[in-house]
Amino acid sequence: MAKRKRKSTKRRWSSEETARLRKLFRNMRTVDVAEKMRRTVSSVQRKAFLLGLRKTKKHLKSIGRA
């Protein structure tokens, strides 16, 4: 049986999306950011990592992680 090739569904990040991610990521749950931006959680996590973004201490404390 031949393997089916999956179409790539990767969407490049526009400069507007990157700017929006920079604003939202620090003080929102990653799941919520992903929903707002219509992206997967893993794509938001990866882009945030590549940009060097981190959650604020205040946010982490509010979710019980600091």
Secondary structure, DSSP 8 states (H G I E B T S, - for coil): --------------HHHHHHHHHHHTTS-HHHHHHHHT--HHHHHHHHHHHT----HHHHHHTT--
